[in-house]
Amino acid sequence: MARLDTAHRNAEPSGSFAFPKQRKEPLENAAHVRNAIARFNQVEGVTDAERDEAWKHIKTAAKKFGVEVQEGSWREVGHKH
């Protein structure tokens, strides 16, 4: 398999990740969106502001791929409804 060099890697659209700056939690399809939600609280090294922005990316991707999100905020992830 071909490896991407830094120039090609940085050229990829940053919107395909919940945390684009850190390239964490890809959002390429419905399975990725569900996984990003399930693992949201496990992401380390990000600020609350970055989490707020990541949650917006997840909600947008969820709508695009038809994934139901029960949580209104990332602060609700992992809590029983």
C-alpha positions, -999 to 999 in steps of 0.1 A, spaced: 0 0 0 13 35 -9 22 58 20 12 94 20 40 119 24 35 150 46 24 172 17 -3 148 6 -14 140 41 -19 177 49 -37 182 16 -66 160 27 -98 178 37 -96 185 75 -134 183 78 -133 145 76 -121 143 113 -139 153 144 -106 167 157 -90 179 124 -60 196 140 -50 164 158 -64 142 130 -84 122 155 -117 104 150 -123 102 113 -159 109 100 -159 92 66 -191 71 70 -219 62 95 -197 36 113 -170 62 119 -195 87 132 -209 61 157 -174 52 167 -164 89 172 -194 93 195 -186 61 215 -150 71 219 -154 108 224 -146 108 261 -114 88 254 -98 115 233 -68 130 252 -49 162 247 -77 184 235 -93 215 251 -130 219 259 -131 244 230 -117 218 207 -143 193 220 -171 218 213 -159 222 177 -154 184 173 -190 178 185 -202 202 158 -183 181 132 -198 149 146 -234 163 145 -229 175 109 -215 141 98 -243 123 117 -269 142 98 -251 136 65 -249 98 71 -283 94 89 -269 86 123 -292 94 152 -275 113 180 -293 112 213 -269 135 232 -275 172 229 -239 180 240 -206 162 242 -209 165 280 -237 140 279 -217 113 261 -215 82 282 -244 91 305 -276 72 305 -306 89 290 
